[in-house]
Amino acid sequence: MLSISNKWFIRIGVAMLGLAVGYFIQPKQLEKYRAKVFNGTFETLADGQKIAYIDVDNDQNSEEFIYYHLSDNRQPVINQYSSSGEYQNVWYLEGEVAENFDFISGDYNKDSINEIYTFSFYRNCLCLYGLIPGSSNQFLPEKLIIHEFGINTNFSYIFIHSGGVADLNNDGFGEVIFSVNSRFSETPRCVFAYDIANDTLLKSPELGLQLVGSPIIYDFDKDQFPEIFLATLNSTNQAWASPREQAQYSTSVVLQNDLSYYMVPALFENRMSVTATFPVESEPENFIGVLSWPLKKEGHSQLTIMNRNSDIIQQQKMSPGGFIFDPKRALWDQILLFKKNGEISQFSPDLTLKNKVRMHAPINQVAFLDIDNDGHEEPIIVENNRLTIYSNNFSNPVKIEIPGLNVQKVSFSVKQNQDSGHMLSLQNHNQQYLISYSKNKYYWLQYLVYIASVLSFYFVYFIIRKIHYNQVDQIKDDNEKFYQMQMELIRNQLDPHFLFNALNSISFSINKDERKVAYSNLGLFAKFLRESIITLDDFSRSLEEEIDYVKNYLNLEKFRFKEKFDYDFIVGPGVIKGQKVPKLILFSFIESALKKSVLPKNTGGRIEITIDHVNGKGIFIMISDTGLYRNLEGSMDSHTKNMQMMARIVSYFNQHNIYKIAIKYRDLGTSENPKGGSVEITIPSDYKYIV
């Protein structure tokens, strides 16, 4: 029996197994978060068209801004629509559309109204426009020249990334911060900041390397003046390297609030590589994190933690493979690394690995947005033809299939709407999708699934336990029956009346001085007794041994009763005498026929035993007599104890065999005209006597 502690251990194990199965069978409809492409929101965009959703008046409802161009001269036009879709304002920019830029928004003067900043190319110049919400065609600034390019510049290779609006000089007014990267020319590759209040444009030194991703604005040294962190790519047209050193080094760059260098740039030797610099929030002081990796298989990747003096605090080599780096997130208390092969690693500031998530597809882009307005940014992973949105701790992934997704260029914004719920806007080249994402109000039903799963396992456990105990009880009962049958078998083999009668007959022969007859029968008696004792624990023996045993018995009885009865064995030529048969199967029925049918008859009688084979599948035995009527075909009460005992033994072993022993009883006459009876026994050849 199980101890109490073992029982509780099993019950806890069953509960844990039920919970595990409940977890794996959870339907998608009960996931904690749900997301889907909102019906009817797919839109095909025109060449150069961009859509951004910005909550201008901070009422938790986003206005829609559409940037497009007039078909004839590619003049940029921006339309503003309310959150309910009503047209509100329009702005016409001079020049041509800028293809690769991000809308910039922010409240620079803290009047609770977010201004919108956008770009155009006017003649050979990149120009900045500030849209004043609520006033059509009103700007601040208007057509501010950022940079003048050469005459033959291809503007499709100019990339502008938003850093946002931040107060760099701590004067209470925000500056518009962005980077400009020229892909195939050495300039401009720098950061700009426009001070709206003072109408001043700041520019960082030309970095020489290409700028990757958006600038990170963060007060690293906690002095109320934010720093700017950049990611750089060294390339074959790296400006400051000599011809022999082309593209050998990428650089860790951090700028001060006035856009000068915060520290001497740290060099990382990797041909054609990216170096992303980012803040690492820690106590009591913050650190600078640097992730550097090659674009090709040559070289090695490494993660470095430095202080403000560029001293290396921690450094760790990373496994080979490229990374995806998107700096647009609010919190920097953890280091997140996204490998292109689908591996996401989460490190603490001391480079201790805290978590690792494995995607099932390559990662092409990463973004961080608070889609459901719960105060936490959700990581958005762009895979091939699919988005995966995680909750902020990288749990509860939700996958959205988007066939034909162009993973080379995906931009996001959040369309806020208090009435219908927030949606994620995905703009992919010339297509836009709106994706709903929210907590599942039926999420609590998953606990019912867990409870049902655990209860089901407990039900199965108790059913199995009940079956097990029933089987134990059955085995116990079978064992008791087994031992009872064994004792009955022993008693029937060594019937005291028969033994004493046989000895008395032998003794009588000795007294009559019939020594030869007495010795012969004493030998038969000794052989009979020895066979009984040697096989006390056996339930089967060969047919030949059973025949010899019965013959010894019949000869001893014939010695007592002389000519009162006669018997005959007829064994067919195909019978396999080595086949196992139940012990006493012949003896029980022959003894009954002799004592209850033949000997009580005044004239005696005859017993005939016929044994033949059954098509090689077993043996057939018929025991017939010419004695009295015994009502063999009636109830079992008319059968002798030996016959009843043999019937129980056969029934017991039949339970453990496919093919059964069959016993049939026949009366050959009637009580008025008795002609004896017969017993027919069929024993399969492959019958087993093992419990």
KEMI-349837 format. One record per residue (C-alpha): x, y, z. Coordinates in steps of 0.05 Angstrom, whole numbers, plus 32768, in hexadecimal, padded with zeros to 4 digits. Example, Ala and Ser with C-alpha at 12.3 -4.5 7.8 and 13.67 -1.06 7.14 Angstrom:
REM KEMI-349837
80F67FA6809C81117FEB808F
***
This chain:
REM KEMI-349837
800080008000801680477FF2802B8073802D800780B5803A804380DD8020804580B37FE07FFB80BD7FD5800281087FDB803F81067FAD801680E17F787FDB81117F808008814E7F788028812C7F3B7FE381207F1D7FD081697F29801181827F09800681547ECD7FBF816E7EC77FD881B67EC8800D81A67E947FDA81867E657FAA81C07E727FE081F07E5D7FED81CB7E1B7FA481C27E097F91820A7E167F6B82237DD87F8682627DB77F4482847DC77F5882847E117F9D82A27E0A7FAA82DD7E387FB1830D7DFE7F8E830C7DBA7FA3832D7D7A7F8A832C7D337F8A83557CF37F4D83817CFB7F1983727CC67F1383A87C907F5183CE7CA47F8183B67C6E7F9583EF7C427FC183F47C057FED84337C078005845E7BCE804E84687BBD806E84907BF5802F84907C208037848A7C6C800484857CA3801184977CEC7FE184977D287FF284CD7D5B7FC984E37D977FD0852D7D8C7FA585467DC77FB5850E7DF87F6C84F77DFD7F7E84AD7DF27F6484B17DAB7F9584B47D717F8F84E27D367FA384C67CF37FD884E87CC97FE184D37C80801F84E97C5B801B84E37C0F802D85097BD0800985297B96801084FD7B59802D85327B2A806685517B51806D85237B8E805E855E7BBC805385447C03800D854C7C217FF8853A7C687FAF852F7C7B7F96852B7CC37F5985047CD67F3784FD7D1A7F3584BB7D407EEF84B17D237F0884BB7CDC7EF185027CCF7F1D85307CA57F3D85687CCF7F7B85897CB07FAA85897C757FF385A07C6D801885A97C2B806385A37C2D809285BE7BF880BE85907BCF80B985457BC980A7850D7BF980DB84EF7C2780D684A37C2180FD848B7C5E80EA84B17C9C80C284A97CDD808D84D97CF580A584FE7D33807485167D67807885367DAC8062856F7DD8809E859E7DD3807E85D87DFC805685AE7E2E801285C97E197FF385837E177FF285847DCB802285587DA3804085787D668050854F7D28809285537D03809F85397CBD80CF85427C8280D485517C38810A855A7C05810985A07BE7813785A57BAB817885887BC8816785947C118149856A7C49811585957C6C80F1858F7CAF80A985A47CB9808385AA7CFB803885A27CF3800D85CB7D237FD085A07D337F8D85C17D2B7FA585F27CF67FA885DE7CAD7FE985EF7C898008860E7CC9805085FB7CD8808586037D0E80B885FF7CF280A986047CA880DA85E97C75811685EA7CA4815285D57C7B8176859C7C9E81AB858A7C6A81BC859B7C2281CF85607BF581F4855B7BB481CF85647B7281CC851A7B5F81B984FF7BA4818884C57BA4815984D77BDC813F848F7BE28181847E7C04817884B47C3A815C84987C7B814084C37CB4813384A37CF8810C84C37D2F812A84CD7D7480EB84F07D8C80E185327DB1810C853C7DF0812585767E19817085727E0D818585B37E2F815485B07E69813385F37E5880EC85D97E5B80E485D37E1080EF85957DE6811C858C7DAA810B85627D6C8141852D7D67814F85017D2B818984E07D06819884E57CBB81BE84AE7C9881D584B07C5181DF84687C3A820F84707C00823184B27C0F825C84C57C4A822F84FE7C608202850D7C82820984D77CB781F984FD7CF681C485117D29819B85517D27817385747D5D814685AF7D4F813B85DE7D8A80F585F97D7A80F3862D7DB18135864C7D9B812F863B7D518173861A7D52818B85DC7D2D81C085B27D4F81EA85807D298219854A7D42825D853D7D23825C85157CE3826684CE7CFD828184B07CBD825D846F7CCA8216845F7CB681E184687CEB81B3842D7CF8817084347D1A8155846D7D44817D84977D76817084847DBF816384C07DEC817484B07E35819084D57E7181CA84A57E7C81F084CB7EB281B184E57ED681C4852F7ED0818085457EB181A2854B7E6C8194850E7E4081C984EB7E1681BF84CE7DD081D384867DC181DF846F7D7981E8842F7D52821C84317D19822E84067CDE827484077CBF827484007C7482A084057C37829584517C3482A7845E7C7D82BD84A67C7D82F384AB7CB38319846A7CA4835684697C778351843F7C37837784057C58834984067C958308840B7C6F82CD83ED7C9682F983CC7CCA82D983EE7D07829484007D1E828C84327D578266843A7D98824A84827D96822984A97DCE821A84F37DC5821085297DFA81D285557DFC81F585887DD0820385507D9D824E854F7DAA8270850D7DBD826084F77E04829F84CB7E0582D584B57DD682B484837DA682C9843B7DB582DF84137D7882CA83CB7D6B82F283A77D3782C283817D0A82C183887CBF827C839E7CA6825C839D7CEA822783C07D14823483DE7D5981F683F17D818200841C7DBE81C984217DF381BF84357E3C81BE84007E73819584167EAF81B384007EF181BF84157F3981E4843C7F5281FD84527F0D81E984447EC6821684237E92822084247E47820F83E57E22822E83D47DDE821A839B7DB0824883917D75823F835C7D3F825783507CF78228834F7CBD824C83137CA0826382D27CBF82AA82EC7CC982B9830D7D0C829983047D4F826083247D76826883407DBB824083637DF1826583977E1A825383C07E58827B84017E61827A843C7E90827884867E7C82C484857E7482C1844D7E4082DF841C7E7182C883D57E6482A383B97EA1828883787E83829283577E3F827583187E23827D82F67DE0823C82E27DBF822D82A67D94823582B17D4881FC82D17D2281DF83147D1381B2833F7D408176836C7D39817983AD7D60813F83DD7D6A814A84117DA08103842C7DA580EF84177DEA80E3843A7E2C8107840D7E5F815183FD7E5F815783D57EA0816283967E77818D83857E3C816683657E03818983437DC98163832C7D8C818982FC7D5E817482F57D17816E82AA7D1E813382B37D4E815682B37D92814382E87DC6817182F07E028163831A7E40819F832F7E6B81A483567EAC81D683917EAF820D83627EC8820383367E8A81E082FE7EAF81B182DA7E80816B82E07E9D813F82C47E66814382A67E21810A82A07DEF811082797DAE80E6828E7D7380D5825B7D3C80E8828A7D03811E82BE7CF5811583037D148114833C7CE2810083787D0C80EF838A7D5480C483C37D6F80AB83D77DB5806683F77DBB803183FC7DF17FF983E27DC67FC583D57DFC7FD484157E247FE483EF7E64802484177E72805283DE7E59807183D87E15806483987DEE809E837B7DC5808983717D7D80B2833E7D5580AE83407D0980B882FB7CEA80AC82E17CA4806282ED7C96805382F27CE08054831F7D1C805D83077D64804783367D9C806083267DE2804B83447E248081836F7E4380A483347E6780A6830B7E27806D82DE7E3B802982D07E1B803F82D37DD2800982E27D9F801682D37D567FF582F77D1B7FFD82DC7CD4800683127C9F801282F27C5A804183197C2D806183417C65809D83677C4A80CE835F7C8480FF83927C6880D683CE7C7B80A083CC7CB2808A84087CDB805A840A7D15802E843B7D3B7FF484337D6C7FAF844B7D5A7F8F845D7D9D7F44845C7DA47F21845B7DE87EDF84407DCB7EF484097D9C7F3883F97DBB7F7F84077DA67F9C83E77D677FE283DD7D4C7FEE83FC7D08801F83D57CDD803783F87C9E805D83CA7C70807883EB7C30803783FC7C0D800683D77C3A7FE883E77C7E7FC683B97CB17FA383C97CF27FAC83947D277F82838E7D667FA783787DA57F8883747DEA7F7F83487E277F4F830F7E1B7F1183197E467F0682CE7E447F4C82C07E5D7F3182AB7EA27F0F826F7E807F5482507E7A7F5182427EC47F1382187EB77F3C81F27E847F7381E77EB87F3F81D17EEC7F1D81A37EBA7F6081867EA67F75817A7EEE7F31815C7F007F3481307EC27F7881167ED67F60810B7F1D7F2380E77F027F4F80BB7ED67F7F80B27F117F47809B7F3F7F2A806E7F097F6E804E7EFE7F77804A7F497F33802A7F517F427FF97F197F867FEB7F397F677FDD7F7D7F317FB27F5C7F687F8C7F387F8E7F847F7A7F4E7F6B7F9B7F417F3D7F607F887F227F647F807F197FAF7F3E7EF57FA37F5D7ECC7F6B7F977EBA7F987F677EA47FCF7F407E7A7F9C7F827E607F827F997E497FC67F557E2B7FD57F567E047F947F9C7DEE7FA37F877DD37FE67F4B7DB07FC87F797D927F937FA77D787FC97F6D7D5C7FF07F507D3A7FB27F937D1B7FA17F9B7D007FE87F547CEB7FF87F5A7CC8803D7F217C97802E7F427C807FEE7F867C7A800F7F6C7C53804B7F427C26801F7F7D7C177FF17FAA7C07802C7F747BDB804B7F6E7BB580097FB97BAA80077FBA7B9680507F817B6580427FA97B45800A7FE57B3D80377FBA7B1C806C7FA07AEC80377FE97ADD80267FE07AFA7FE080247B1C7FE480307B227F9A7FEE7B467F907FFB7B717FCE80417B857FB680267B977F717FEF7BC27F8D801D7BE07FC2804A7BF77F88800E7C167F667FFB7C387FA780427C537FB280447C6E7F6A80007C8E7F7280147CAE7FB480567CC77F9980357CE87F5D80047D0A7F8B803A7D257FB9806D7D3A7F84803A7D657F5E80177D857F9A80247DCD7F8280157DC07F387FD47DCE7F147FE87DAB7ED4800E7D6F7EBB80167D4A7E797FDD7D207E5E80087CE37E6480157CF07EAE7FCA7CFA7EB97FBA7CB97E967FEE7C937EBF7FD37CB27EFF7F8B7C9E7EEF7F9F7C587EDA7FC37C4E7F1D7F847C667F417F557C397F187F827BFD7F217F837C087F6D7F377C0E7F6D7F317BD17F407F5C7BAB7F727F287BBC7FA77EE87BB07F7E7F017B787F517ECF7B6C7F187E9F7BA27F2F7EB57BD17EF77EE27BD37EBB7F037C0D7E957F247C1A7E527F527C527E377F4E7C627DED7F847C937DD77F847CAA7D8F7FC57CA77D677FCA7CF37D5D7FC57D057DA680017D2A7DC3800A7D0A7E07803B7D407E1C80067D777E1A7FF77D967E5D7FB27D8A7E7B7F947DA07EBE7FAB7D717EF47F747D407F087F497D527ECB7F407D087EBD7F437CF17F057F0B7D1F7F1D7ED87D087EEA7EEE7CBE7EE97EEC7CBB7F357EA67CDA7F347E8E7CA97EFE7EAA7C6E7F257E907C817F6A7E4D7CA07F567E397C797F197E5C7C377F0E7E697C1A7F547E247C2B7F717E047C037F387DF47BBC7F4C7E117B9E7F0D7E4C7BCE7F0B7E617BED7ECA7E967C067E9B7EBD7C477E947ED97C5A7E507F0B7C927E467F147CAA7DFE7F4B7CDC7DEE7F557CF97DA97F747D387D897F4C7D747D6E7F6C7D867D2B7FAF7D927D4D7F917DCA7D787F867DA27DB77F6B7D617DD37F257D467DDC7F147D197E187ED47CF37E237EC87CCD7E647E897CA17E5F7E6D7C6C7E8D7E357C397E8D7E1F7C457ED57DE67C697EF67DC17CAA7EE27DE37CE67F057DBF7D227EE87E007D3E7ECD7DDC7D717EA27DB87D8D7EDE7DD27DBD7F137E187DBC7F2F7DFC7D9F7F6F7DF87D5C7F4D7E437D5D7F407E757D407F717EA67D6C7F977EDE7D577F687EB67D6B7F2B7EA47DAE7F4A7EEC7DB97F5E7F047DAA7F177ECF7DD97EFA7EE97E127F277F317E047F137F1F7E047EC97EF57E447ED07F2F7E667EF57F637E567EC07F327E657E877F337EAE7E9E7F7C7EB27E8A7F787E8F7E477F5C7EA47E047F477E5D7DF17F207E3B7E297F197DF47E437ED27DDC7E357EAE7DA87E5F7E6B7D8A7E4B7E417D5A7E747E0F7D277E587DDF7CF57E777DDA7CB77E4A7D977CA17E667D627CB47E977D557CA67EE07D247C6F7ECC7D527C537E977D9A7C647EAE7DD17C5A7E7B7E087C817E9E7E257CC37E877E5F7CE57E647E8C7D217E6B7EAC7D427E2D7EEA7D6D7E387F0E7D977E037F527DB27E177F767DE57DE97FBF7DD57DD87FDA7E197DED7FB57E1C7E307FDC7E3F7E677FDB7E307EB27FFF7E6F7EC97FDA7EA67EEF
***
